[in-house]
Amino acid sequence: MNKPNVGMIGLAVMGSNLAQNMERNGYTVAVYNRSGDVTDQFMQRVKGKKFVASKTLEEFVNSMAAPRQIFIMVKAGAPVDAVIDSLLPLLSKGDIIIDGGNSYFPDTVRREKHCREAGINFMGIGISGGEEGALNGASLMPGGPKDAWRIMAPLLEKIAAKAPQACTAYIGPDGAGHFVKMVHNGIEYGDMQLIAEAYDMLRRVAGAKPEELSQIFERWNAGVLSSFLIEITAKIFRKHDEGGAAHLVDKILDSAGQKGTGRWTAQVALDLGVAIPGLAVAVDARILSSIKSERVSAAKAFAAPKVAALSGNREQFISAVHDALYCSKILSYAQGMALLAAASKEYKWDLKLNEIAALWKGGCIIRARFLDEIRKAYETQPGLPNLILDPALKREVERTLPNLRLVVQKAAECGVPCISFGASLAYFDSYRSADLPQNLTQAQRDFFGAHTYERVDKPGVFHTQWE
């Protein structure tokens, strides 16, 4: 067997699945895990296939041919730094270290500089698609030195999802790949929260039960909302609890977890001065869901509004929820793409938003038919200030907006917490308003802190003695 030039450090589910994806696509893969038992178990599962196992890191590096392409699939944070520090003395100039985890992009910037100074290439690759994507084709977002990417491009194109083109493209230098993956996850948070709110309106206001909800979401998945998340939502509603007639979704505790990427997206948006309320409140919604005992106590302390019976056609209301979800989805992606555009300018990454939309078309969690419209929008106008200004998407927003207003109004009447629908509507109304009330805010700031203000009728900067 020829010496491999591709290696995998970390053989938990994602690392082992990626390694098998590479081997299936014609590569011999060197593998190493800090725990030798994990390596042994992996080699038993893949017996007869093209893998070279090592018991030590030095043996692992020596088993490979240059230029080595070494993937690190370990827990984000200090463990990544520890592996890099152990690898650097063993590598040759021109070798490539690849972090495929969910690392925070400033860490990737730091690591790339550290490795470059040691003569080693470092790439941060955002990988979306979960266990299934890692095994059968994921969306890959590589950032780092372009020369290193050119070496890796054939491998990445083979192991990426196809939709129909390979769902990967060079993102940009240093931390660009992990930044784009972070924003992908922020959009994912927003998408999931919007779907949850649509479900809540359908069950609480329209009285839909899981079997009907499954049918509704299946129908929606055949139209403009067609996406991986809508598809799996329909399947979730069909699942019964083991050994019972109840639906499993009704037995799951309403407390959602998070791993940090959604929170990072909100924090970075504040740092860059980009408004992403629809994505940020999706993080808030998960935080609120986690304080279950407080919510149970508050539910006893405060009476909920009486849910008024639906007036008019029930099917029309279900259709309105569909439109509210689609309109909010457009606005959610508009916020995410605006954040990417701002980061591209701030960090001089030259991000290609049309290519990013295309590589999200397959493999990743937010893959959706709608991404074709985003790709077309940025191909036609690369400098588009906001996605909703694209003529085709503008028409869709205008068509669906009345139903978003209707659903937000009905949610307020019924006391159903549609935090993301409401934030999406407020974002739109703020963006399309020529006049906002921040003239008063500036007056207040000048009153108590002499922060000055500008005027609408003449140029200059002014301060007033208000008393």
C-alpha positions in Angstrom: 0.0 0.0 0.0 1.3 3.4 -0.9 2.0 5.9 1.8 -1.1 8.1 2.3 -0.9 11.9 2.2 -4.3 12.3 3.9 -4.7 11.7 7.6 -7.3 12.0 10.3 -6.7 12.8 14.0 -9.8 12.1 16.1 -12.0 9.1 15.4 -15.2 10.0 17.1 -18.3 9.9 14.9 -17.5 13.0 12.7 -13.8 12.1 12.3 -14.4 8.4 11.6 -17.2 9.2 9.1 -15.1 11.8 7.2 -12.2 9.3 7.0 -14.5 6.7 5.5 -15.8 9.2 3.0 -12.2 9.9 1.9 -11.4 6.2 1.6 -14.6 5.5 -0.4 -13.5 8.2 -2.8 -10.2 6.6 -3.5 -7.8 7.8 -0.8 -5.7 5.8 1.6 -6.1 7.4 5.0 -3.8 7.5 7.9 -5.7 7.4 11.2 -4.8 8.2 14.8 -6.8 8.7 18.1 -5.3 9.6 21.4 -7.1 6.6 22.9 -5.7 3.5 21.2 -8.8 1.5 22.0 -10.9 3.9 19.8 -8.4 3.3 16.9 -8.6 -0.4 17.3 -12.4 -0.4 17.3 -12.4 1.8 14.1 -9.9 -0.6 12.3 -12.1 -3.5 13.2 -15.1 -1.8 11.6 -13.2 -1.0 8.4 -11.2 -4.2 8.1 -10.0 -4.7 4.5 -10.2 -1.1 3.5 -7.4 1.4 2.8 -6.6 2.7 6.3 -3.2 3.0 8.0 -3.5 3.1 11.8 -0.8 4.4 14.2 -0.4 4.2 18.0 1.6 7.4 18.4 1.5 10.8 16.8 5.1 10.4 15.6 4.3 7.1 14.0 1.2 8.7 12.4 3.2 11.5 10.8 5.9 9.2 9.6 3.3 6.9 8.0 2.4 9.7 5.6 3.8 11.1 2.4 4.4 14.9 1.9 2.7 17.2 1.5 0.7 15.8 4.4 -3.0 16.9 4.7 -3.9 16.2 8.3 -7.4 16.7 9.5 -8.0 17.4 13.2 -11.5 16.4 14.4 -11.3 16.9 18.1 -13.3 19.1 20.5 -13.0 22.8 19.8 -10.8 25.0 22.0 -7.8 23.9 24.0 -7.7 20.3 22.6 -7.1 21.8 19.0 -4.2 23.9 20.2 -2.7 20.9 22.1 -2.8 18.7 18.9 -1.3 21.5 16.8 1.5 22.1 19.3 2.3 18.3 19.3 2.2 18.1 15.5 4.4 21.1 14.5 7.8 19.7 15.6 7.0 16.5 13.6 5.9 18.1 10.3 7.8 19.2 7.2 7.6 22.6 5.4 4.5 22.8 3.2 2.4 20.2 5.2 -1.2 21.2 5.9 -3.1 21.0 9.2 -6.8 21.2 8.8 -9.2 22.0 11.7 -12.6 20.7 10.7 -14.4 21.4 14.0 -16.6 24.3 15.0 -13.8 26.6 16.1 -14.3 30.3 16.8 -12.9 32.2 13.9 -10.5 34.4 15.9 -8.9 31.2 17.1 -8.5 30.1 13.5 -6.9 33.4 12.6 -4.4 33.0 15.5 -3.6 29.4 14.6 -3.1 30.1 11.0 -0.5 32.8 11.8 1.2 30.5 14.4 1.5 27.7 11.9 2.6 30.0 9.0 5.5 31.3 11.1 6.5 27.6 11.6 6.4 27.0 7.8 3.2 24.9 8.0 -0.1 25.7 6.3 -3.2 25.8 8.4 -6.7 25.7 7.2 -10.0 26.1 9.1 -12.8 24.2 7.3 -16.4 24.7 8.3 -18.2 21.4 7.8 -22.0 21.2 7.8 -24.2 18.2 7.4 -23.8 16.3 10.7 -22.8 12.6 10.8 -24.7 11.8 7.6 -23.0 14.6 5.7 -19.5 13.6 7.0 -20.0 10.1 5.7 -21.8 10.7 2.4 -21.1 14.3 1.4 -21.1 17.6 3.4 -21.0 21.3 2.7 -17.4 22.3 3.1 -16.3 25.9 3.8 -12.4 26.1 3.5 -10.5 29.1 4.7 -6.7 29.5 4.8 -3.8 30.0 2.4 -4.9 29.7 -1.2 -1.9 27.6 -2.2 -2.9 25.0 0.4 -6.5 25.1 -0.8 -5.3 24.3 -4.3 -3.6 21.2 -3.1 -6.7 20.2 -1.1 -9.3 21.1 -3.7 -9.5 17.7 -5.5 -10.0 15.9 -2.1 -12.6 18.4 -0.9 -14.6 18.3 -4.2 -14.7 14.5 -4.0 -16.0 14.3 -0.4 -18.4 17.2 -0.6 -22.1 16.9 -1.3 -23.2 17.4 -4.9 -26.2 19.7 -5.7 -25.3 19.1 -8.6 -21.9 20.8 -8.3 -19.6 20.0 -5.5 -20.8 22.0 -2.4 -17.4 23.5 -1.7 -15.4 26.5 -2.8 -12.5 28.6 -1.5 -13.9 31.0 1.0 -11.0 33.2 1.9 -7.9 33.6 4.0 -7.3 32.7 7.7 -10.6 32.5 9.6 -13.0 33.0 6.7 -14.1 29.4 6.4 -15.0 29.1 10.1 -16.7 32.5 10.0 -19.0 31.5 7.2 -19.7 28.2 9.1 -20.6 30.3 12.2 -23.0 32.4 10.2 -24.4 29.3 8.6 -25.2 28.1 12.1 -26.7 31.4 13.1 -29.0 31.2 10.1 -29.8 27.6 11.2 -30.8 28.8 14.7 -33.1 31.4 13.0 -34.6 28.9 10.6 -35.3 26.3 13.4 -36.9 28.9 15.6 -39.1 30.2 12.8 -40.3 26.6 12.1 -40.9 26.1 15.8 -43.1 29.2 16.0 -45.0 28.2 12.9 -45.7 24.8 14.6 -46.7 26.6 17.8 -49.3 28.8 15.9 -50.7 25.8 14.1 -51.1 23.7 17.2 -52.3 26.4 19.6 -54.3 28.6 17.4 -55.4 26.3 14.6 -55.6 23.2 16.8 -53.5 21.0 14.5 -52.4 17.6 15.9 -49.2 15.8 14.9 -50.7 13.7 12.1 -52.1 16.8 10.4 -49.0 18.8 11.1 -47.0 16.1 9.3 -49.3 16.5 6.3 -49.0 20.3 6.4 -45.2 20.2 6.5 -45.0 17.6 3.7 -47.2 19.8 1.6 -45.0 22.8 2.4 -41.9 20.9 1.5 -43.2 20.5 -2.1 -43.2 24.3 -2.6 -41.0 27.4 -2.0 -40.3 26.2 1.6 -38.7 23.0 0.3 -35.7 22.3 2.6 -34.0 19.7 4.8 -35.4 21.2 8.0 -39.0 21.2 6.7 -38.6 17.7 5.4 -37.3 16.3 8.7 -40.0 18.3 10.6 -42.7 16.4 8.7 -41.0 13.1 9.6 -40.8 14.1 13.3 -44.5 14.7 13.6 -45.2 11.1 12.3 -43.0 9.4 14.9 -44.9 7.6 17.7 -43.5 7.0 21.1 -42.2 3.4 21.5 -44.8 1.2 22.9 -47.5 3.8 22.9 -50.0 5.7 20.8 -48.7 9.1 21.7 -46.5 11.0 19.3 -42.9 11.3 20.4 -42.7 15.1 19.8 -45.3 15.6 22.5 -43.2 13.7 25.1 -40.0 15.7 24.5 -39.0 18.3 27.1 -39.3 21.9 25.7 -35.7 22.9 26.7 -33.3 23.4 23.8 -29.6 23.2 24.0 -26.9 25.2 22.1 -23.2 24.8 21.4 -22.1 28.4 21.0 -22.1 29.1 17.3 -25.5 30.9 17.4 -24.3 33.0 20.3 -21.0 33.8 18.6 -23.0 35.0 15.5 -25.0 37.4 17.6 -21.9 38.7 19.4 -19.9 39.2 16.3 -22.8 41.1 14.6 -22.8 43.5 17.6 -19.0 44.0 17.2 -19.4 44.7 13.4 -22.5 46.9 13.9 -24.8 44.7 11.8 -28.5 44.2 12.9 -29.5 40.6 12.9 -32.5 40.6 15.3 -34.2 37.5 13.8 -31.1 35.4 14.3 -30.2 36.9 17.7 -33.6 36.3 19.2 -33.4 32.6 18.2 -30.6 32.4 20.7 -32.7 34.2 23.3 -35.5 31.7 22.6 -33.3 28.7 23.4 -32.1 30.5 26.6 -35.7 31.1 27.7 -36.6 27.5 26.9 -33.8 26.3 29.3 -35.4 27.9 32.4 -38.2 25.4 32.5 -38.9 25.6 36.2 -39.2 29.4 36.2 -41.6 29.2 33.2 -43.8 26.7 35.0 -44.0 29.0 38.0 -44.7 32.0 35.9 -47.4 30.1 34.0 -49.2 29.7 37.4 -48.7 33.3 38.3 -50.0 34.9 35.1 -53.1 34.0 33.3 -52.7 33.5 29.6 -55.0 35.3 27.2 -58.0 33.3 26.1 -57.3 32.0 22.7 -60.0 33.4 20.4 -61.5 31.0 18.0 -60.3 31.4 14.4 -62.5 33.7 12.5 -62.8 32.8 8.8 -61.4 29.9 6.9 -59.0 27.6 8.9 -57.1 26.7 5.7 -56.5 30.4 5.0 -54.9 30.7 8.4 -52.6 27.7 7.8 -51.7 29.3 4.4 -51.0 32.6 6.3 -48.6 30.8 8.6 -46.9 29.3 5.5 -46.4 32.8 4.1 -45.2 34.2 7.4 -42.6 31.5 7.6 -41.4 32.1 4.0 -41.3 35.9 4.5 -39.4 35.6 7.7 -37.0 33.1 6.1 -36.1 35.6 3.4 -35.6 38.3 6.0 -33.5 35.9 8.2 -31.2 35.0 5.3 -31.0 38.7 4.4 -29.6 39.4 7.9 -27.1 36.5 7.6 -25.8 37.6 4.2 -25.5 41.2 5.4 -23.3 40.0 8.2 -21.1 38.1 5.8 -20.8 41.2 3.6 -19.8 43.3 6.6 -17.2 40.8 7.7 -15.8 40.5 4.2 -15.2 44.2 4.1 -13.9 44.4 7.7 -11.4 41.5 7.4 -10.7 42.0 3.7 -11.8 38.4 2.8 -13.5 39.1 -0.5 -16.3 36.7 0.2 -18.3 35.6 -2.8 -21.8 35.5 -1.5 -23.2 33.8 -4.6 -20.7 30.9 -4.2 -21.5 30.6 -0.5 -25.2 30.3 -1.3 -24.4 27.6 -3.9 -22.2 25.5 -1.5 -25.1 25.6 1.0 -27.4 23.9 -1.5 -26.4 20.4 -0.5 -25.1 18.5 2.5 -25.7 21.2 5.1 -28.5 21.6 7.6 -29.9 24.8 5.9 -29.9 23.3 2.4 -33.1 24.6 0.7 -34.6 25.3 -2.8 -34.7 29.0 -1.8 -30.8 29.2 -1.9 -31.0 29.2 -5.7 -32.7 32.6 -5.5 -30.0 33.9 -3.2 -27.3 32.7 -5.6 -29.0 34.4 -8.6 -29.4 37.6 -6.6 -25.7 37.9 -5.8 -24.6 36.8 -9.3 -26.7 39.6 -10.8 -25.7 42.2 -8.2 -22.5 41.2 -6.3 -22.7 44.5 -4.3 -26.4 44.1 -3.4 -26.8 46.1 -0.1 -29.5 43.9 1.2 -31.0 40.6 -0.1 -34.6 42.0 0.0 -33.7 44.6 -2.6 -33.3 41.9 -5.2 -36.3 42.4 -7.6 -37.4 38.7 -7.4 -37.1 38.5 -3.6 -38.6 42.0 -3.2 -41.8 40.7 -4.9 -41.9 37.6 -2.6 -41.5 39.8 0.5 -44.3 42.1 -0.7 -46.5 39.1 -1.5 -46.1 37.4 1.8 -45.7 40.4 4.2 -49.5 40.9 4.8 -49.7 37.4 6.2 -46.6 37.9 8.4 -48.4 40.9 9.9 -51.5 38.8 10.4 -49.7 36.0 12.1 -47.7 38.3 14.4 -51.0 40.1 15.3 -52.8 36.8 16.0 -49.8 35.6 18.1 -50.0 38.8 20.3 -53.8 38.4 20.7 -53.4 34.8 21.8 -50.3 35.1 23.9 -48.3 32.8 21.7 -44.6 33.8 21.9 -43.5 34.4 18.3 -40.3 36.1 19.2 -38.6 35.5 15.8 -41.6 36.2 13.6 -42.0 39.5 15.5 -38.3 40.4 15.2 -38.3 39.6 11.5 -41.2 42.0 11.0 -39.6 44.7 13.1 -36.4 44.3 11.1 -38.3 44.8 7.8 -40.2 47.8 9.1 -37.0 49.4 10.4 -35.1 48.8 7.2 -37.8 50.2 5.0 -38.5 53.3 7.2 -37.0 56.6 5.9 -37.6 58.0 9.4 -36.8 56.3 12.7 -37.2 57.7 16.3 -33.5 57.8 16.9 -33.5 61.6 16.5 -35.0 61.6 20.0 -32.3 59.1 21.1 -29.6 61.5 19.8 -31.2 64.4 21.6 -31.2 62.4 24.9 -27.5 61.4 24.4 -26.6 65.1 23.8 -28.7 66.2 26.9 -27.1 63.9 29.4 -23.7 63.3 27.9 -22.9 66.1 25.4 -22.5 63.4 22.7 -23.6 65.9 19.9 -25.9 65.4 17.0 -26.3 66.2 13.3 -29.1 68.1 11.7 -31.3 67.3 8.7 -31.4 70.9 7.5 -27.7 71.9 7.5 -24.3 70.2 7.7 -22.1 70.0 10.8 -22.0 68.6 14.3 -24.0 70.3 17.1 -24.4 70.5 20.8 -27.2 72.2 22.7 -27.4 73.4 26.3 -30.8 71.8 26.9 -31.6 73.6 30.2 
